[in-house]
Amino acid sequence: MPLRIRDRSRPATPGYFKAESEGTGLIDWEPIAARFAASKNYWIGTASTSGRPHAMPVWGVWLGDRFAFSTSPASRKARNLRANPRIAVHLEDGDAVIAIEGRARELRAPAELSAFLLAYNPKYNWNFTADQVAEGVFEMTPEVAFAWLGGEGESFGGTATRWRFERAAQPVESKRATTRATTRRGTVARQKPKTASTRKAKTTPSKATTARKNKKGEMTMLTTHTVANGDIVTAYHDEGRGEALLLLHGFTGSKLDFHDQIPWFSDRYRVLAPDQRGHGESTNVGREDAYAMDILVGDLAGFLDALDVERVHLLGHSMGGMVAMRFALKHPTRLKSLILMDTAAEPLTIFPAAVREQLARDVRANGCAARIDMMKSMEMSEGARRGVDYLGEAEHWRRIELKLNQMDPEAWVGIGNDIAEAPAVLPQLHAIKATTTILCGDGDIPFVEPSARMAKAIPNARLVMIPLAAHCPQYENAEVWRKAIDGHLARAL
């Protein structure tokens, strides 16, 4: 996510300009960050524990709010940073200056290393593999930055600017650390996109589901229904009777993400699990402009209208949570309660714009299967492995292959950009009055802090961390997750 600027001011540089120039001619951070990100070479300064300085040039990438670079694991700068994390980074330009100071940590989590590779390789036309960066990749969290324009015709005293940033908590170093990249893997060859004209509104047995046990150990078979919903056809599961509990999947997912969990609740609730547009068996529209958060919110309202469901207990997972919180703000009277699971109310810039553009070209040319090789090469986190063990290796991969094969590449592009660029709704969450629970796997690093901020923003919301879980706690720690849902529903009575 973007850096949070605590203050912007004139740096204290006695003898260069007068104090009365304080606050005038200060530079905005955004163009400075963009120029820093676009640079090729970076000089980094480190020091040993004894204070001996060391400076060397490196290549690196700007990952939204942090600077990442690689070096030999045995290099002096690597040894320095392991002992003393203080670091300074400076561009080569001595006229238009940008210098950033902060603290560094060595990246270990597979998902973090994957994000680094997805930014680094396209920028430098390089071909690093996951094995080659298993050690020696460092990430700096900025604390203060300086910039000025001192070239010909520029006034150093009139542009010198200092930014101080809110100190972000360092992600916890853990084998459980993960992101979507480690929990959504695998695909097969791209299929022809589904369109509204090729899908009929009818009830049919699901071709992708199998019998599952409910809480009593009885085998149940889920059925896929379809319903006309504005300009699309929505596919969904509809099981049980009682108050409606709607389970909304995330980016690259489908209703299959809750296939095993539906029978746990259908003895007491009418459980609905729709495929969002561009996912699963719902319509693939085939246009980027048909995919955005606001459109998905409208789809959810239209789906409930089509089924004549007035109010629901709504659970949104990841992207589904982003849709759910916006639905809660726009349609507050339609909620009985709200569960936001492993999601965020702020833009997620796990991948910079340049990386997203490269991914967009790739999936448009080759389908959503294009990323499978890199995904498979990543080491699996402890949390993700628990999810695979829950399903079984073969079934895990079958589901991932099916979901990514069904996904519209234009949904990948449009929704992926919206996740990174849509305005934050965190300042609006105080308006949510429904009983709310925030769920997050304790190893789902990109969503731990956003979850805490949401819980603080929503009145009377409860934050529940699922231990030994990452991004998909309904599999990775299923029993604890089920108890958390039951506890929420009991609280919402």
FENLINGI-V270504 format. One record per residue. N is the residue number from 0. RES is the residue in one letter. SS is DSSP state (@ for helix, = for strand, . for the rest). PSI is psi in whole degrees, 0 to 359 (999 if undefined). Layout:
# FENLINGI-V270504
n:N res:RES ss:SS psi:PSI
n:N res:RES ss:SS psi:PSI
This chain:
# FENLINGI-V270504
n:0 res:M ss:. psi:161
n:1 res:P ss:. psi:152
n:2 res:L ss:. psi:141
n:3 res:R ss:. psi:112
n:4 res:I ss:= psi:120
n:5 res:R ss:= psi:316
n:6 res:D ss:= psi:159
n:7 res:R ss:= psi:130
n:8 res:S ss:= psi:175
n:9 res:R ss:. psi:129
n:10 res:P ss:. psi:152
n:11 res:A ss:. psi:104
n:12 res:T ss:. psi:77
n:13 res:P ss:. psi:136
n:14 res:G ss:. psi:344
n:15 res:Y ss:. psi:323
n:16 res:F ss:. psi:164
n:17 res:K ss:. psi:154
n:18 res:A ss:@ psi:333
n:19 res:E ss:@ psi:348
n:20 res:S ss:@ psi:357
n:21 res:E ss:. psi:128
n:22 res:G ss:. psi:354
n:23 res:T ss:. psi:141
n:24 res:G ss:. psi:20
n:25 res:L ss:. psi:149
n:26 res:I ss:. psi:145
n:27 res:D ss:. psi:148
n:28 res:W ss:@ psi:324
n:29 res:E ss:@ psi:310
n:30 res:P ss:@ psi:332
n:31 res:I ss:@ psi:315
n:32 res:A ss:@ psi:320
n:33 res:A ss:@ psi:318
n:34 res:R ss:@ psi:322
n:35 res:F ss:@ psi:315
n:36 res:A ss:@ psi:326
n:37 res:A ss:@ psi:349
n:38 res:S ss:. psi:154
n:39 res:K ss:. psi:312
n:40 res:N ss:= psi:143
n:41 res:Y ss:= psi:133
n:42 res:W ss:= psi:128
n:43 res:I ss:= psi:140
n:44 res:G ss:= psi:129
n:45 res:T ss:= psi:173
n:46 res:A ss:= psi:147
n:47 res:S ss:. psi:173
n:48 res:T ss:. psi:337
n:49 res:S ss:. psi:354
n:50 res:G ss:. psi:1
n:51 res:R ss:. psi:122
n:52 res:P ss:= psi:159
n:53 res:H ss:= psi:132
n:54 res:A ss:= psi:137
n:55 res:M ss:= psi:149
n:56 res:P ss:= psi:146
n:57 res:V ss:= psi:167
n:58 res:W ss:= psi:149
n:59 res:G ss:= psi:175
n:60 res:V ss:= psi:149
n:61 res:W ss:= psi:115
n:62 res:L ss:. psi:63
n:63 res:G ss:. psi:299
n:64 res:D ss:. psi:10
n:65 res:R ss:= psi:154
n:66 res:F ss:= psi:129
n:67 res:A ss:= psi:143
n:68 res:F ss:= psi:164
n:69 res:S ss:= psi:155
n:70 res:T ss:. psi:169
n:71 res:S ss:. psi:134
n:72 res:P ss:. psi:336
n:73 res:A ss:. psi:3
n:74 res:S ss:. psi:161
n:75 res:R ss:@ psi:320
n:76 res:K ss:@ psi:324
n:77 res:A ss:@ psi:316
n:78 res:R ss:@ psi:319
n:79 res:N ss:@ psi:313
n:80 res:L ss:@ psi:328
n:81 res:R ss:@ psi:330
n:82 res:A ss:@ psi:328
n:83 res:N ss:. psi:102
n:84 res:P ss:. psi:357
n:85 res:R ss:= psi:137
n:86 res:I ss:= psi:147
n:87 res:A ss:= psi:140
n:88 res:V ss:= psi:134
n:89 res:H ss:= psi:141
n:90 res:L ss:= psi:165
n:91 res:E ss:. psi:336
n:92 res:D ss:. psi:121
n:93 res:G ss:. psi:358
n:94 res:D ss:. psi:300
n:95 res:A ss:= psi:91
n:96 res:V ss:= psi:139
n:97 res:I ss:= psi:122
n:98 res:A ss:= psi:133
n:99 res:I ss:= psi:137
n:100 res:E ss:= psi:148
n:101 res:G ss:= psi:203
n:102 res:R ss:= psi:145
n:103 res:A ss:= psi:154
n:104 res:R ss:= psi:154
n:105 res:E ss:= psi:130
n:106 res:L ss:. psi:135
n:107 res:R ss:. psi:327
n:108 res:A ss:. psi:135
n:109 res:P ss:@ psi:320
n:110 res:A ss:@ psi:322
n:111 res:E ss:@ psi:319
n:112 res:L ss:@ psi:325
n:113 res:S ss:@ psi:317
n:114 res:A ss:@ psi:322
n:115 res:F ss:@ psi:312
n:116 res:L ss:@ psi:320
n:117 res:L ss:@ psi:336
n:118 res:A ss:@ psi:320
n:119 res:Y ss:@ psi:310
n:120 res:N ss:@ psi:313
n:121 res:P ss:@ psi:324
n:122 res:K ss:@ psi:317
n:123 res:Y ss:@ psi:10
n:124 res:N ss:. psi:45
n:125 res:W ss:. psi:176
n:126 res:N ss:. psi:47
n:127 res:F ss:. psi:144
n:128 res:T ss:. psi:168
n:129 res:A ss:. psi:322
n:130 res:D ss:@ psi:325
n:131 res:Q ss:@ psi:340
n:132 res:V ss:@ psi:23
n:133 res:A ss:. psi:334
n:134 res:E ss:. psi:155
n:135 res:G ss:. psi:10
n:136 res:V ss:= psi:123
n:137 res:F ss:= psi:152
n:138 res:E ss:= psi:127
n:139 res:M ss:= psi:130
n:140 res:T ss:= psi:114
n:141 res:P ss:= psi:142
n:142 res:E ss:= psi:323
n:143 res:V ss:= psi:148
n:144 res:A ss:= psi:150
n:145 res:F ss:= psi:144
n:146 res:A ss:= psi:149
n:147 res:W ss:= psi:160
n:148 res:L ss:= psi:105
n:149 res:G ss:. psi:17
n:150 res:G ss:. psi:187
n:151 res:E ss:. psi:129
n:152 res:G ss:. psi:359
n:153 res:E ss:. psi:150
n:154 res:S ss:. psi:113
n:155 res:F ss:@ psi:314
n:156 res:G ss:@ psi:337
n:157 res:G ss:@ psi:348
n:158 res:T ss:@ psi:346
n:159 res:A ss:. psi:126
n:160 res:T ss:= psi:141
n:161 res:R ss:= psi:132
n:162 res:W ss:= psi:135
n:163 res:R ss:= psi:133
n:164 res:F ss:= psi:150
n:165 res:E ss:. psi:134
n:166 res:R ss:. psi:118
n:167 res:A ss:. psi:144
n:168 res:A ss:. psi:135
n:169 res:Q ss:. psi:134
n:170 res:P ss:. psi:144
n:171 res:V ss:. psi:130
n:172 res:E ss:. psi:115
n:173 res:S ss:. psi:145
n:174 res:K ss:. psi:343
n:175 res:R ss:. psi:352
n:176 res:A ss:. psi:136
n:177 res:T ss:. psi:169
n:178 res:T ss:. psi:188
n:179 res:R ss:@ psi:324
n:180 res:A ss:@ psi:334
n:181 res:T ss:@ psi:357
n:182 res:T ss:@ psi:355
n:183 res:R ss:. psi:92
n:184 res:R ss:. psi:161
n:185 res:G ss:. psi:149
n:186 res:T ss:. psi:176
n:187 res:V ss:. psi:189
n:188 res:A ss:. psi:147
n:189 res:R ss:. psi:136
n:190 res:Q ss:. psi:164
n:191 res:K ss:. psi:129
n:192 res:P ss:. psi:145
n:193 res:K ss:. psi:142
n:194 res:T ss:. psi:165
n:195 res:A ss:@ psi:328
n:196 res:S ss:@ psi:340
n:197 res:T ss:@ psi:359
n:198 res:R ss:. psi:135
n:199 res:K ss:. psi:144
n:200 res:A ss:. psi:99
n:201 res:K ss:. psi:168
n:202 res:T ss:= psi:126
n:203 res:T ss:= psi:153
n:204 res:P ss:= psi:138
n:205 res:S ss:. psi:131
n:206 res:K ss:. psi:349
n:207 res:A ss:. psi:11
n:208 res:T ss:. psi:163
n:209 res:T ss:. psi:172
n:210 res:A ss:. psi:142
n:211 res:R ss:= psi:156
n:212 res:K ss:= psi:140
n:213 res:N ss:. psi:187
n:214 res:K ss:. psi:336
n:215 res:K ss:. psi:0
n:216 res:G ss:. psi:6
n:217 res:E ss:. psi:145
n:218 res:M ss:= psi:134
n:219 res:T ss:= psi:150
n:220 res:M ss:. psi:123
n:221 res:L ss:. psi:145
n:222 res:T ss:= psi:139
n:223 res:T ss:= psi:127
n:224 res:H ss:= psi:160
n:225 res:T ss:= psi:151
n:226 res:V ss:= psi:141
n:227 res:A ss:= psi:134
n:228 res:N ss:= psi:87
n:229 res:G ss:. psi:237
n:230 res:D ss:. psi:9
n:231 res:I ss:= psi:173
n:232 res:V ss:= psi:126
n:233 res:T ss:= psi:127
n:234 res:A ss:= psi:145
n:235 res:Y ss:= psi:159
n:236 res:H ss:= psi:146
n:237 res:D ss:= psi:101
n:238 res:E ss:= psi:139
n:239 res:G ss:. psi:180
n:240 res:R ss:. psi:155
n:241 res:G ss:. psi:200
n:242 res:E ss:. psi:147
n:243 res:A ss:= psi:131
n:244 res:L ss:= psi:115
n:245 res:L ss:= psi:129
n:246 res:L ss:= psi:117
n:247 res:L ss:= psi:118
n:248 res:H ss:. psi:174
n:249 res:G ss:. psi:190
n:250 res:F ss:. psi:130
n:251 res:T ss:. psi:6
n:252 res:G ss:. psi:199
n:253 res:S ss:. psi:182
n:254 res:K ss:@ psi:340
n:255 res:L ss:@ psi:337
n:256 res:D ss:@ psi:339
n:257 res:F ss:@ psi:14
n:258 res:H ss:. psi:319
n:259 res:D ss:. psi:339
n:260 res:Q ss:. psi:336
n:261 res:I ss:@ psi:315
n:262 res:P ss:@ psi:341
n:263 res:W ss:@ psi:335
n:264 res:F ss:@ psi:347
n:265 res:S ss:. psi:353
n:266 res:D ss:. psi:347
n:267 res:R ss:. psi:341
n:268 res:Y ss:. psi:156
n:269 res:R ss:= psi:107
n:270 res:V ss:= psi:121
n:271 res:L ss:= psi:135
n:272 res:A ss:= psi:94
n:273 res:P ss:= psi:155
n:274 res:D ss:. psi:125
n:275 res:Q ss:. psi:158
n:276 res:R ss:. psi:142
n:277 res:G ss:. psi:3
n:278 res:H ss:. psi:155
n:279 res:G ss:. psi:226
n:280 res:E ss:. psi:7
n:281 res:S ss:. psi:171
n:282 res:T ss:. psi:134
n:283 res:N ss:. psi:113
n:284 res:V ss:. psi:326
n:285 res:G ss:. psi:13
n:286 res:R ss:. psi:136
n:287 res:E ss:@ psi:322
n:288 res:D ss:@ psi:356
n:289 res:A ss:@ psi:4
n:290 res:Y ss:. psi:112
n:291 res:A ss:. psi:161
n:292 res:M ss:@ psi:313
n:293 res:D ss:@ psi:325
n:294 res:I ss:@ psi:319
n:295 res:L ss:@ psi:324
n:296 res:V ss:@ psi:317
n:297 res:G ss:@ psi:322
n:298 res:D ss:@ psi:319
n:299 res:L ss:@ psi:316
n:300 res:A ss:@ psi:318
n:301 res:G ss:@ psi:324
n:302 res:F ss:@ psi:313
n:303 res:L ss:@ psi:321
n:304 res:D ss:@ psi:317
n:305 res:A ss:@ psi:329
n:306 res:L ss:. psi:2
n:307 res:D ss:. psi:42
n:308 res:V ss:. psi:120
n:309 res:E ss:. psi:314
n:310 res:R ss:. psi:149
n:311 res:V ss:= psi:156
n:312 res:H ss:= psi:121
n:313 res:L ss:= psi:122
n:314 res:L ss:= psi:125
n:315 res:G ss:= psi:129
n:316 res:H ss:= psi:124
n:317 res:S ss:. psi:242
n:318 res:M ss:@ psi:323
n:319 res:G ss:@ psi:327
n:320 res:G ss:@ psi:324
n:321 res:M ss:@ psi:321
n:322 res:V ss:@ psi:317
n:323 res:A ss:@ psi:318
n:324 res:M ss:@ psi:326
n:325 res:R ss:@ psi:324
n:326 res:F ss:@ psi:318
n:327 res:A ss:@ psi:324
n:328 res:L ss:@ psi:325
n:329 res:K ss:@ psi:329
n:330 res:H ss:. psi:61
n:331 res:P ss:@ psi:331
n:332 res:T ss:@ psi:352
n:333 res:R ss:@ psi:2
n:334 res:L ss:= psi:133
n:335 res:K ss:= psi:321
n:336 res:S ss:= psi:171
n:337 res:L ss:= psi:133
n:338 res:I ss:= psi:121
n:339 res:L ss:= psi:116
n:340 res:M ss:= psi:119
n:341 res:D ss:. psi:61
n:342 res:T ss:. psi:185
n:343 res:A ss:. psi:151
n:344 res:A ss:. psi:10
n:345 res:E ss:. psi:161
n:346 res:P ss:. psi:143
n:347 res:L ss:. psi:112
n:348 res:T ss:. psi:53
n:349 res:I ss:. psi:322
n:350 res:F ss:. psi:125
n:351 res:P ss:. psi:166
n:352 res:A ss:@ psi:319
n:353 res:A ss:@ psi:323
n:354 res:V ss:@ psi:319
n:355 res:R ss:@ psi:323
n:356 res:E ss:@ psi:319
n:357 res:Q ss:@ psi:318
n:358 res:L ss:@ psi:321
n:359 res:A ss:@ psi:315
n:360 res:R ss:@ psi:321
n:361 res:D ss:@ psi:310
n:362 res:V ss:@ psi:329
n:363 res:R ss:@ psi:324
n:364 res:A ss:@ psi:325
n:365 res:N ss:@ psi:1
n:366 res:G ss:. psi:173
n:367 res:C ss:@ psi:355
n:368 res:A ss:@ psi:351
n:369 res:A ss:@ psi:334
n:370 res:R ss:@ psi:6
n:371 res:I ss:@ psi:321
n:372 res:D ss:@ psi:315
n:373 res:M ss:@ psi:320
n:374 res:M ss:@ psi:318
n:375 res:K ss:@ psi:334
n:376 res:S ss:@ psi:347
n:377 res:M ss:. psi:142
n:378 res:E ss:. psi:136
n:379 res:M ss:. psi:132
n:380 res:S ss:. psi:165
n:381 res:E ss:@ psi:317
n:382 res:G ss:@ psi:314
n:383 res:A ss:@ psi:322
n:384 res:R ss:@ psi:324
n:385 res:R ss:@ psi:322
n:386 res:G ss:@ psi:319
n:387 res:V ss:@ psi:317
n:388 res:D ss:@ psi:327
n:389 res:Y ss:@ psi:316
n:390 res:L ss:@ psi:329
n:391 res:G ss:. psi:141
n:392 res:E ss:@ psi:312
n:393 res:A ss:@ psi:316
n:394 res:E ss:@ psi:322
n:395 res:H ss:@ psi:309
n:396 res:W ss:@ psi:326
n:397 res:R ss:@ psi:317
n:398 res:R ss:@ psi:316
n:399 res:I ss:@ psi:316
n:400 res:E ss:@ psi:316
n:401 res:L ss:@ psi:313
n:402 res:K ss:@ psi:314
n:403 res:L ss:@ psi:329
n:404 res:N ss:@ psi:328
n:405 res:Q ss:@ psi:340
n:406 res:M ss:. psi:138
n:407 res:D ss:. psi:123
n:408 res:P ss:@ psi:328
n:409 res:E ss:@ psi:333
n:410 res:A ss:@ psi:319
n:411 res:W ss:@ psi:314
n:412 res:V ss:@ psi:306
n:413 res:G ss:@ psi:311
n:414 res:I ss:@ psi:323
n:415 res:G ss:@ psi:318
n:416 res:N ss:@ psi:322
n:417 res:D ss:@ psi:322
n:418 res:I ss:@ psi:324
n:419 res:A ss:@ psi:336
n:420 res:E ss:@ psi:345
n:421 res:A ss:. psi:143
n:422 res:P ss:. psi:145
n:423 res:A ss:. psi:143
n:424 res:V ss:. psi:5
n:425 res:L ss:@ psi:317
n:426 res:P ss:@ psi:343
n:427 res:Q ss:@ psi:350
n:428 res:L ss:@ psi:342
n:429 res:H ss:@ psi:341
n:430 res:A ss:@ psi:349
n:431 res:I ss:. psi:120
n:432 res:K ss:. psi:348
n:433 res:A ss:. psi:152
n:434 res:T ss:= psi:125
n:435 res:T ss:= psi:138
n:436 res:T ss:= psi:134
n:437 res:I ss:= psi:118
n:438 res:L ss:= psi:142
n:439 res:C ss:= psi:134
n:440 res:G ss:= psi:136
n:441 res:D ss:. psi:349
n:442 res:G ss:. psi:7
n:443 res:D ss:. psi:74
n:444 res:I ss:@ psi:314
n:445 res:P ss:@ psi:344
n:446 res:F ss:@ psi:358
n:447 res:V ss:@ psi:307
n:448 res:E ss:@ psi:317
n:449 res:P ss:@ psi:325
n:450 res:S ss:@ psi:318
n:451 res:A ss:@ psi:321
n:452 res:R ss:@ psi:322
n:453 res:M ss:@ psi:318
n:454 res:A ss:@ psi:326
n:455 res:K ss:@ psi:328
n:456 res:A ss:@ psi:326
n:457 res:I ss:. psi:124
n:458 res:P ss:. psi:130
n:459 res:N ss:. psi:18
n:460 res:A ss:. psi:150
n:461 res:R ss:= psi:138
n:462 res:L ss:= psi:123
n:463 res:V ss:= psi:115
n:464 res:M ss:= psi:130
n:465 res:I ss:= psi:114
n:466 res:P ss:. psi:153
n:467 res:L ss:. psi:29
n:468 res:A ss:. psi:158
n:469 res:A ss:. psi:243
n:470 res:H ss:. psi:343
n:471 res:C ss:. psi:70
n:472 res:P ss:@ psi:343
n:473 res:Q ss:@ psi:340
n:474 res:Y ss:@ psi:320
n:475 res:E ss:@ psi:332
n:476 res:N ss:. psi:70
n:477 res:A ss:@ psi:317
n:478 res:E ss:@ psi:317
n:479 res:V ss:@ psi:320
n:480 res:W ss:@ psi:315
n:481 res:R ss:@ psi:317
n:482 res:K ss:@ psi:324
n:483 res:A ss:@ psi:318
n:484 res:I ss:@ psi:314
n:485 res:D ss:@ psi:319
n:486 res:G ss:@ psi:320
n:487 res:H ss:@ psi:313
n:488 res:L ss:@ psi:325
n:489 res:A ss:@ psi:322
n:490 res:R ss:@ psi:333
n:491 res:A ss:. psi:359
n:492 res:L ss:. psi:999
